[in-house]
Amino acid sequence: MWFSLKLAQKKGLLRKGFINSIDIALSMNRKEFLKKSAQSCILCCGAIAGFGSAFGYPDDGGKKLSADLGKRMLDGAKSPDWRRAEKSLSWIRNMVDQLDIQLDEETKIKLLNGCGRSCFIFAVGVADERKPSFEQAEAYIDSLEKNGFQVERGDEMTIIHYGWQGKQSPQGLSAREGYCLCPIVEVDTPELSHSFCNCSAGYVKEIIERSTGRVVKRVEVLESIKRGGKDCRFRVELNNG
């Protein structure tokens, strides 16, 4: 190879400086060559590090960058919203099925009523400490009657036949069009037990109690879209005291 390079130099194909560089490299012993190569490498790494600091990269061995990259990788590994919603609905179906199996009717209804109350609080907020006066409660019941709700007044209890009457959900879905106003149901979900409608009964219970300041003894589901009805109607037993 060396003779080929010399021949190329004679023919003017290679510059003399290039051949001299090769002469120097060949005359240098291996130990010295490796030493100089290592020094050059260190200088190059130092220069790169300097440029990194100049351009704002963290001068901490990459720890901050690694932590940020790790966080982004973990965030990317999380389940998408649609998958979490799908899993949540499956869990709710299984839970209500277990309520049907494990609990008596009264306990099951009471528990689901409590879930409905919590749902109302989540949507509207905690009730005001000031309760409506007797006159305000009576005015509210009168307004229900004027708006088409059946009201049966007794000495100790008032029965109100409450319903959504074609109300719309915040997303614009209407009960008149066959949509359940509960965002968990909305359209038909045949796998979900009909017992789930007792959650809406608890929602109604909280509405009436807040509006009257009186205790609702019981809310019965008379009809629901989930159960194949044209609307959701409830029989509310309201104490007069």
Sequence and secondary structure as in RCSB ss.txt:
>XXXX:A:sequence
MWFSLKLAQKKGLLRKGFINSIDIALSMNRKEFLKKSAQSCILCCGAIAGFGSAFGYPDDGGKKLSADLGKRMLD
GAKSPDWRRAEKSLSWIRNMVDQLDIQLDEETKIKLLNGCGRSCFIFAVGVADERKPSFEQAEAYIDSLEKNGFQ
VERGDEMTIIHYGWQGKQSPQGLSAREGYCLCPIVEVDTPELSHSFCNCSAGYVKEIIERSTGRVVKRVEVLESI
KRGGKDCRFRVELNNG
>XXXX:A:secstr
 HHHHHHHHHTTSS HHHHHHHHHHHHS HHHHHHHHHHHHHHHHHHHHHHHHHTT  SSTTHHHHHHHHHHHHH
HHS  HHHHHHHHHHHHHHHHHHHHHHS HHHHHHHHHHHHHHHHHHHH S  SS   HHHHHHHHHHHHHTT E
EEE SSEEEEEEE TT B TT  BGGGT  SSTTTSS  TTS GGGHHHHHHHHHHHHHHHHSS EEEEEEEE T
TTT SS EEEEEEE  
